[in-house]
């Protein structure tokens, strides 16, 4: 374990190391390929001749990959952050080439060793050799583009050169790359082996879910039969799975992306961190009022008035989650707690924004690593669930994050902190939001955070080609098509329109003439100075802080009320507005169901009912089984490996507490919550949680009337009855023809004024070598260093974008999570050993 040697020190298992290509391995590969080629040359069987042809293709492209990789390797050093932190998109492709050569070496060695055996599976190795032949062809195409186009453009170590480029150039180049090989047998070959099974399972789920999502026509029984038969093939047929994934990536809409990743938002999945993760004293929902905020300037000369978020739709409260390993003075439930140690307010506070491409995910889906952060630091953490695109397009999420931050500055006490030191954390899209927030705070003259932790964050919204962006063609966590559609849903503009909605608080109404109507100046943040306003308008800064009572500005909501709050606060629209969908879509309906497809005049009510069944089918086939309890009711249980184990699990899961006395109290409580969540709402597809008894972290005060709203069903959240299942085909390149992204320095902090970036607090950037945001992060670190801003950057090797969410299934990902904790502790100024001792004592 890394803990034995200090998991936070740079090591060969986590940090990207500079490696030289092994000429000896390359020569050995060529020798093995030649040997296998000669062996199968005289094999007249079909498989023998296919192996012979496959090895010929491998031999031809292996030399080309090696020669181009060698040319790129000679230039990669000039793009690194420094010699101690090597990493950039060029180096990543060089490392991918080396990993591919090593994988081909292992394959050729297996063939050479076993080809004379009676048990030699010739058909299996035919498919393996052909898959790697296709992969090498794809690598040749990518390396040629990098060598001949990108390297000449990227002069003087600039990874993101300022040259005129359109999305068409990137799309046309990507259309020349056969992507099927990267999602089949060669899936994730460049990642750690501990991650490959997880990534394979993720792709199987994506393929199977898309079958259910797009299935249409026929009876329920017939559609279920067709779906089960076709979906089962994805488990064993890698080629079928890869073709399905590439088609889904090319032709699915942003609504499908939201739906698939929303599986992680179900009650079953969101309660797992409480079972397997560290325990917390506080997991409290906090509702921040969506109202005007007033914050004093740092110099004390004026008060800045921040208008309530209002872009794109009406004001809605903002859901946040307070996580803490200790119950502290002032926190929700502190006065009602009995027999619990109440700690003094902390001097520190973490404010987190989650990732998810601006279109999906929430605090609950990232709790698997947020819990570990809260326990390891011992610091209260407030995580903001901002509204999501495509309904909440830019700048609405940034407006909400700014409002929540300003509310925090006026309400430290209720969060159990003095606010002496604030560190903002964010991953992916969340990192972009907190960077834009910091830019805005500096421009307004209000207090910025005291540190920023940014994990695999995009800092430039532009569709220009860069070496790291090309990595998305082989990314199983966030494929290129998904990433581009997320960007479009959040900040995309048709070429006929332009937008001035570049400042949080502005409202823009696009018009056909190419201009934009800007909201009246009253929506801008206002500086109110005591010396230049009438006495009746003068603001007492002390009263600004104390003017709102707890009940006016802070609403405590129990854990069981999360869904009601999210129903009001979350922004997904069940019927997308024009322009929020992809421009056109393709029919991804299976052939069997397409044959029975009826007319398109089906009523919306019938479509909605069909949508509800899609999610039920997916959960019943891949997640849940059912049993009949003693009262004759059909209840669901989590699916396990065998019938015998299911019987045992049923006994543990549903019998009275006395039977399961051997289970720990913590697991028992989590078990009850999961069971009640499953059994309470499957019939209505709502997964309603059982109301919890009063506790310090679950106050039972009545809900405000404005939060009372019918809870949406899971089908409504997952599958809105939209027109996404049209039969027209539209490729990724066709969809992005003429599309532009908003050019704004809050959205693209790399373009922020240098005098603003120079005032940034200390920053810690963490990224991975195979991330499409890698070049953004390296460039941002270089700029901040040139401006004398304290900055660190860690480039972790062989981990995917979003690896923090995989920290429970991969040792290497968990070590990366520990690295993140170490950097956060550095920003807070907390001694690591002292923090561990305090947490152990408690």
Secondary structure by P-SEA (a helix, b strand, c coil): ccccccccccccccccccccccaaaaaaaaaaaaaaaaaacccccaaaaaaaaaaaaaaaaaaaaaaaaaaaaaccccccccccccccaaaaaaaaaaaaaaaaaaaaaaaaacccccccaaaaaaaaaaaaaaaaaaaaaaaaaaacccccccccccccccccccaaaaaaaaaaccccccccccccccccccaaaaaaaaaaaaaaaaaaaacccccaaaaaaaaaaaaaaaaccaaaaaaaaaaaaacccaaaaaaaacccccccccccccccccccccbbbbbccccbbbbbcccccbbbbbccccccccbbbbbbbbbbcccccccccccccccbbbbccccbbbbbbbbccccccccccccaaaaaaaaaacbbbbbbbcccccccccaaaaaaaaaaaaaaaaccccccccccbbbbbbcaaaaaaaaaaaaaaaaaccccccbbbbcccccccccccccccccccccccccaaaaaaaaaaccccccccccccccccbbbbbccccbbbbccccccbbbbbccccccccccccccccccccccccbbbbcccaaaaaaaacbbbbcccccccccccccccccaaaaaacccccccaaaaaaaaaaaaaaaaaaccbbbbbccccccccccccccaaaaaaaaaaccccccccccccaaaaaaaaaaaaaaaacccccccccccccccccccccccccccccccccccccccccccccccccccccccccccccccccccccccccaaaaaaccbbbbbbcccccaaaaaaaaaaaaaaacccbbbbbbccccccccccccccaaaaaaaaaaaaaaaaaacccaaaaaaaaaac
